[in-house]
Amino acid sequence: MTAFVGFMAGIFLATARHFSHNHLGYTPDGLVAHFIPHLIATVSICALLFALASMILNRLMQKR
């Protein structure tokens, strides 16, 4: 479940970052080619970090 939340957070972060800077020099096709790799990387990293944090928290809670 937390990996899914990380996935959604990654989509939000990538989209927010994409809209936060200027894209005047890009064609529509170039804009898609610019955005998709950033989206994939951000979503993958966020999902991995959220899952890792959940795994660490679960292990810490089991030791108590």
Buried (B, 14 or more C-beta within 10 A) or exposed (E): EBBEBBBBBBBEBBBEEBEEEEEEEEEEEEEEEBBEEBBEEBBEBBBBBBBEEBEEEEEEEEEE
